[in-house]
Amino acid sequence: MSVEESQPLISHLIELRDRLLRAIICVLVVFAVLVYWANDIYSLLATPLTERLPAGATMIATNVATPFFTPIKLTAIVAVFLSVPYILYQIWAFVAPALYKQEKRLIYPLMFSSTFLFYLGVGFAYYVVFPLVFGFLTSTAPQGVTIATDISSYLDFVLTIFLAFGVCFEVPVAIILLCWTGITTPEDLKAKRPYIVVAAFVVGMLLTPPDIFSQTLLAIPMWLLFEIGILVSRFYVSSNGEGQED
């Protein structure tokens, strides 16, 4: 590789480093702002469970350092969560110069919509799913069994549910990408609708606690988002076709 050929590569690597540093600094700044309220953030996250615990029951910490590290861990995750729009902007700013016009027209709204849908999935889990799931689980404890959830186990549990719902709410984005790249078409997906509905309930069964409420609350939104994805993908397929004709 000649010196002239290596210069663009070096400049791209320097730009990538700078944008990664900006993203990391953003996360660190948000974390520094929030860390003072780490315990309050955890209390807010635990509210759907604590409000449904039997009278006198509380959450517990089984390890000595857990009361300190668990809220800190949650605050770090929240910092990343809140920094996602800025992180995505840095990714977009890095890759945008290499994209064609029609690719920019697709990717920019998809980045925005995918972020919104992930946040929507997390919000749906917190405000709709958790109250129903924890209300059901705490009411089914055998007589004589005291409910005392470990704070670290609870955090791992809710983060898993958040991730499951956040990812599953990305169904429209996945469908648009599949149709835009020509892997499938809206008509093919409509023909496979019965299988998609069954698959949604299977995914709900695998990713949620073993109760019918949470499984249904994940499966039904996935099915509705699948239908939305089919509707929206028609516009992207049409736009792509026009772009190819041009």
Residue pairs with C-beta under 8 A, 6 or more apart in sequence:
1 9
15 94
16 94
19 90
19 91
19 93
19 94
20 90
22 86
22 90
23 83
23 86
23 87
23 90
26 83
26 86
26 87
27 79
27 80
27 83
27 87
28 79
30 78
30 79
30 82
30 83
31 75
31 76
31 79
34 41
34 75
34 78
34 79
35 72
35 75
37 75
38 71
38 72
38 74
38 75
39 71
41 71
41 74
41 75
41 78
42 70
42 71
42 74
42 151
42 155
43 50
45 74
45 155
45 158
46 59
46 151
46 154
48 126
48 130
48 131
48 134
49 59
49 130
49 134
49 138
49 149
49 154
50 58
50 59
52 131
52 134
52 135
52 138
53 59
53 138
53 147
54 138
54 141
54 147
57 146
57 147
57 148
58 148
59 148
59 149
59 150
59 151
59 154
60 148
60 149
60 150
60 151
61 67
61 70
61 150
61 151
61 152
62 150
62 152
63 152
66 150
66 151
66 152
67 151
70 151
70 152
70 155
73 155
74 155
77 159
81 122
84 115
84 118
85 115
88 111
88 115
91 111
92 107
92 108
92 111
96 104
99 107
102 239
102 240
102 243
105 239
106 176
106 180
106 236
106 239
106 240
110 173
110 176
110 177
113 172
113 173
114 170
114 173
117 166
117 169
117 170
117 172
117 173
117 225
118 166
118 167
118 169
118 170
119 166
120 169
121 162
121 165
121 166
121 167
121 168
121 169
121 170
121 221
122 162
122 165
122 166
124 165
124 169
124 217
124 221
125 158
125 161
125 162
125 164
125 165
125 166
126 162
128 217
129 161
129 165
129 208
129 214
129 217
129 218
130 158
130 161
132 213
132 214
132 217
133 208
133 209
133 211
133 213
133 214
136 211
136 213
137 209
137 211
138 147
141 147
160 207
161 207
161 208
161 214
164 207
164 208
164 218
165 218
168 203
168 207
168 218
168 221
168 222
168 225
169 221
169 222
169 225
171 222
171 225
171 226
171 229
172 225
172 226
172 228
172 229
172 232
173 229
174 229
175 189
175 226
175 229
175 230
175 232
175 233
176 229
176 232
176 233
176 236
178 184
178 233
179 185
179 186
179 189
179 233
179 234
179 236
179 237
180 233
180 236
180 237
180 240
185 237
186 230
186 233
186 234
186 237
189 196
189 226
189 229
189 230
189 233
190 230
193 226
196 223
196 226
197 219
197 223
200 218
200 219
200 220
200 222
200 223
200 226
201 215
201 216
201 219
203 218
203 219
203 222
204 214
204 215
204 216
204 217
204 218
204 219
204 222
205 215
207 218
208 214
208 215
208 217
208 218
